[in-house]
Amino acid sequence: MSSEEAERLKTEANKFFEQKKYKEAVASYSQAIDACPTAILFSNRSFAHIKMENFGSAIEDANKAVSLDSNYIKGYYRLGAAYMALGKPRDALKNFRQVVKIVPNDRDARTKLLECEKQIKKMAFEEAIASEHTKSVFEEVSYQDTQVDESYTGPSYEGDKISKEFASHLVQHFKDQKNLHKRYVYRVLSEIYKLLLAVETAL
């Protein structure tokens, strides 16, 4: 097909797009691309895919658009919009930055940049909050899962709190340069962890 036919199909596709017949628009843009692939056609088809929430296809077409013309800002716009819709503001940010690099005075691109930066900061904050609520190893592992060999003669205790007898025995045990069984190492560290949590809560 000729470039004239591609232009006719593009016009047809644009009309479908204006009528919100995005599926038909994609079909006509595809025929036009087969006739004469251009950055504009790939970008237009990408936009139609975005309207249909086919974001993967939109990204693929937008990438083809900028590969054909690295200064075609609408291609980067499409990439930014698709990545934002997918909840990937960091990827979107790269593309809106490219628009601003090519057209520094583009207000819309700068607005999109700010939106991306806000979203990234929000995600970072939410990730930080989530990490604060991540369970400690002391909350997930039970000391009861660790068995004590019958040959062990060091300090031991099974109550809820560390007893004075255990503490005294522990001091002497360490003076004799002997190791504490890991079951009781865990219990001691667990008690310390609980104390630190209580202090943090009080503060």
N, C-alpha and C positions, 0 to 999 in steps of 0.2 A: 504493500500500500504506500501511497505517496504522503509527503508532508501535508499536502492539502487535505487529504483524507483524515490524517491525524488531527488536524486543526478542526475539522468538522466534528469528529468524535469528541474532541475536547469541549467544544461548544455544547454538544448534546449532553455530555456528562455534567457540565456546569449547570445546565438547566435542571437536570435531575437533582443535583445537589440543592439548588435553590428551592425545589419542591419537596425537599427532605426525603427524596427517594434514593437513599444512600446506596442500597444494594445495586440499583440500576446504574448509579453514578460510577460505582467501582467497576462494573462490567464495561461501561463505555471508556473509562480511563484506561482500563486494561487493553482494550482494542487499540486505543490511540498509542499506548506505550509499545505495543507490538509493531505498530507502523513506524513510529519515530520516538524512541525513548528520550525524554528530557527531564531535567531537574524539576521543572514546573509540574509536569504530569505526575511524576512520582510523589511530589509534595501534595498535590491535589488529592491523589488517591489515598495518601496517608491521612489527610484530613477527613476524608469520608470514612476511613477505617476507625478513626478516633470517635466519630459520631456514632458508629455502631458498636463502640467499646471493644473493637478488635485491636487492642493496644500492641500486641506482638507484631501483627502485620503492619500497623502504623509505624512502628519503630524500624522495621525492615525497609519499608518504602522511603522513610525519611533519611535513613542512612544511604540509600541508593541516590537520593536527591543530592545530598551534600558531597557524595563521592563524584558525581558528575559536575557539580559546581560548588566548590568549597566556600564560596562567598554568598551562596544563596541562603539568606537569613531565614526564610520561611521553613526551610528544611530543619534548621536548628530549633525553630519555634515548635514544629511538630514533635521533634524528639523530646523537647522539654515538657510539652503538654502530656505526651504519652507516659513519660517516666513519672510525672507528678500523679497522674491518674493511677499508676501502679504502686504508688506509695514509695517511690524511690527519688526523694528530693535531691540527694547527692548527685545522681546521674543527671537529673533535670538541671541542676545548678551549672554543671559544666557546659551545657548547651546554651543556656541563657547568657552565660558569660561570653560565649562565642559571639552571640548576637550583639552584645554590648561592645565587644572588641571590634566588630565590623562596623557597627553603627552606634557610636558612643552616646549620641543624643536621643536614642530610642527610649522614650519614657516607659512604654509598656514593658519592654524587656527589663528595664531597671526595677519596675514594680514586681515583675515575676521573680527577679533575683532576690528581692527582699522577702517575698513569700517563701521561696525555697530556703533561705537562711533561717527564717522563723521556724519553719517546719523541721529543719535539721536540729536547731536548738531544742525544740520541743521533744524530738525523739531522743536526743542525748540526755535530757532531763528525765524522761520516762525510763530510759535504760538505767540511769543512775539510781532512781528510786527503786526500780525492780531489783537491782543488785543489793540494795540495802536490806531488802526483805528476803534475800536468798537464805535458805536454811543453813545453819552451821553444821559442820560435821558432827558436833556433839548432839545435835537434835536428830540426826539421821542414823547414827550408829549406836548400838546398844552394847554396853560393857558386858552384858550377860552373854553375848555371843562368843566371848573369849573365855576358854576354859583354863583353869589353873592345874598344872601338873601336881601330882601327889608329892613329888620330891621337893616342891617349893616350900621353904621354911621362913621366908621373909615376912614383912608386915602385910596384914590383910584386914579387911573389914567389909561387912555386908550391910551395915545400917544406912540410913539416909544421909547422915552427916559424918564428917571425919572426926573420929574420937581422939581424946588426948592420948590414950594408950597407943593408938595407931601412929600418931605424930611422934611420940617418944621413940617407939620402935623404929620408925622411919629414920629418925636422926641417927640412931646408933647403927642402923643398917648401912647408911651412907658412909658413916665414919669407918665402918669395916670394909668400905669400898666394894659393896655388893650392889647388884642391880635389883630394882623394883620390878615386879612382874608387870607386864604391859596392861593387864586388866586393871591394876590399881593405878598405874600411870594415867590411864584414860580417866579413871574416876577422880583422881586429884585434879587433873586439868579441867575436867567437866565442872567441878565445884568452883574452880577459879573463874571459869568462863561465866558461870551463873552470877558470881559476885561482881564481876566487871559489868555485866548487863544491868544488874541492880543499881550500881553506881551511875552508869550512863543514864538510866531512866530517871534517877533522882535529880541529876543535873538538868 
